[in-house]
Amino acid sequence: MARLERDHGRLLVVFQYRGVRCREYLGLKDLREDRRAAQRIVRELEVELAGGKFDYAARFPTNKNLERLGFQVVIR
């Protein structure tokens, strides 16, 4: 299950992945239109997680925690 939160006027999604609590900022401000877009992202994320089709590296490619989660990090 994923949930939408706000932090200092920015929106982020909080979810569990491989037993690890993850918090990812969405690059959106806490505004009505951005909240609607963020809710769509949360729903997509929940479907991907439930179906086992979630690709962390594809969804959040610049995340610093990719290596901690077992992904090969390619620096360009």
VEXVEX-564334 format. One record per atom (N, C-alpha, C, O): x negated, y negated, z negated; residue in three letters. Coordinates in pm, whole numbers, plus 50000, padded with zeros to 5 digits. Example, Ala and Ser with C-alpha at 12.3 -4.5 7.8 and 13.67 -1.06 7.14 Angstrom:
BEGIN
486815056949220ala
487705045049220ala
486805033049220ala
485765033249154ala
487155022549292ser
486335010649286ser
487104999749213ser
486594988649196ser
***
This chain:
BEGIN
499175011850000met
500005000050000met
499124987650000met
498134986749928met
499504978350081ala
498774965650090ala
499704954550041ala
500924955450050ala
499074944049988arg
499894932749944arg
499174919749981arg
497954919149991arg
499974909649999leu
499474896450035leu
499284888249908leu
500154888149821leu
498164881449898glu
497894872549786glu
497334859449839glu
496994858249956glu
497264849749749arg
496664837049786arg
495574833649685arg
495664837249568arg
494574826749733asp
493454822949648asp
492974809349695asp
492444808049805asp
493144799449612his
492714785749644his
493224781049780his
492474775149858his
494494783749807gly
495124779149930gly
494824787650052gly
495204783950164gly
494154798950034arg
493864808050146arg
494564821350122arg
494744825550008arg
494954827950231leu
495664840750221leu
494694852350235leu
493754852050315leu
494954862650155leu
494144874750165leu
495024886850144leu
496104885950086leu
494544898250192val
495264910750176val
494454919550081val
493224920150088val
495164926349991val
494544935149893val
495084949149918val
496304950949930val
494194959149925phe
494604972849952phe
493544982549904phe
492424978549872phe
493904995349898gln
492975006049861gln
492525013049988gln
493355016450073gln
491215015350001tyr
490685022750115tyr
489585032050065tyr
488595027450008tyr
489775045050086arg
488825055150038arg
488575053849887arg
487455055849839arg
489625050549814gly
489525049349669gly
488875036549620gly
488605035149501gly
488635027249710val
487985014649674val
488995003249693val
489665002549796val
489104994549594arg
489964982749606arg
489284972749698arg
488144968849675arg
489994968749801cys
489444959549901cys
490264946749903cys
491494947049894cys
489574935649915arg
490204922449927arg
489614915850050arg
488404913750057arg
490464912550146glu
489994906650270glu
490734893650299glu
491964893350305glu
489984883050314tyr
490574870250353tyr
490964870950500tyr
490244876650582tyr
492104865150532leu
492654866050667leu
492324853850753leu
492654853550871leu
491684843950696gly
491374831850773gly
492594823150796gly
492644815350891gly
493584824550709leu
494824816950721leu
495044808950593leu
494674813250484leu
495654797250609lys
495994788950494lys
497334793150438lys
498114799850506lys
497614789450315asp
498874792950250asp
499964783250294asp
500414774650218asp
500384784750419leu
501464776950478leu
502564786450525leu
502304798450542leu
503764781450545arg
504884789950582arg
504594798150708arg
504794810250708arg
504134791750814glu
503884798850940glu
502754809050924glu
502824820050978glu
501714805250851asp
500604814550830asp
501014826350742asp
500514837450761asp
501914823950647arg
502404834950564arg
503164845150649arg
503044857250627arg
503944840350744arg
504674849550833arg
503694857950914arg
503874870050926arg
502674851650967ala
501664858951043ala
500934868950952ala
500664880250994ala
500644864950831ala
499944873550736ala
500824885450697ala
500314896550681ala
502124883350683gln
503034894450651gln
503034904850762gln
503104916850735gln
502954900350888arg
502874909751000arg
501584917950992arg
501584929951017arg
500494911350956ile
499214918150942ile
499294928550831ile
498794939650846ile
499914925050719val
500064934250606val
500884946450648val
500514957650614val
501984944350721arg
502794955550766arg
502004964650860arg
502074976850848arg
501254958850953glu
500414966751044glu
499394974850965glu
499174986650992glu
498774968450869leu
497764974950786leu
498364986750709leu
497754997350702leu
499554984850653glu
500204995650579glu
500515007550670glu
500335019050630glu
500965004850792val
501265015650887val
499985023050923val
499965035350928val
498905015750950glu
497635021950984glu
497095030350868glu
496625041550889glu
497165025150747leu
496695032550630leu
497515045150607leu
496965055850580leu
498835043950617ala
499705055450594ala
499515066150701ala
499605078050671ala
499255061950823gly
499085071450933gly
497675076650949gly
497415084951036gly
496755071750866gly
495365076150876gly
494645070750997gly
493625076351038gly
495145060051054lys
494555054351175lys
493855041051151lys
493515033851245lys
493625037751025phe
493005024950991phe
491515025351021phe
490805034450976phe
491035015751098asp
489615014551131asp
489115001551067asp
489314990651120asp
488455003150953tyr
488004991550875tyr
487084982550957tyr
487244970350958tyr
486124988651025ala
485144980951101ala
485784973351216ala
485334962451250ala
486814978851276ala
487504971951386ala
488374960551333ala
488454949951395ala
489014962751219arg
489914952651163arg
489154941151098arg
489544929551112arg
488064944451027phe
487274934350956phe
485794936050993phe
485014940550909phe
485404932551114pro
484044935451162pro
482924927851092pro
481774932351096pro
483204916751031thr
482144908950967thr
482074911050816thr
481404903450746thr
482764921050766asn
482814923350623asn
481484928050568asn
480804936350630asn
481114922850454lys
479854926450390lys
479914940250325lys
478864946050295lys
481094945450304asn
481254958250235asn
481284970250329asn
481484981550282asn
481104968350458leu
481174979550551leu
480144990350518leu
480455002250522leu
478944986250485glu
477904995850452glu
478255003550325glu
478025015550316glu
478804996650227arg
479205002950100arg
480285013450124arg
480365023450052arg
481125011150226leu
482215020350256leu
481785031650350leu
482595040050388leu
480515031750388gly
479995042850468gly
479945040450617gly
479835049950694gly
480025028050659phe
479965024850802phe
478555020550839phe
477845014450760phe
478175023850960gln
476895019251014gln
477045004551050gln
477945000851126gln
476184996050996val
476264981651021val
475264978151129val
474074980951117val
475774971951237val
474914967851348val
474794952651343val
475794945551354val
473584947751327ile
473334933351322ile
472884928951460ile
471934934451517ile
473574919051512arg
473244914151647arg
472644900451640arg
472294894651743arg
***
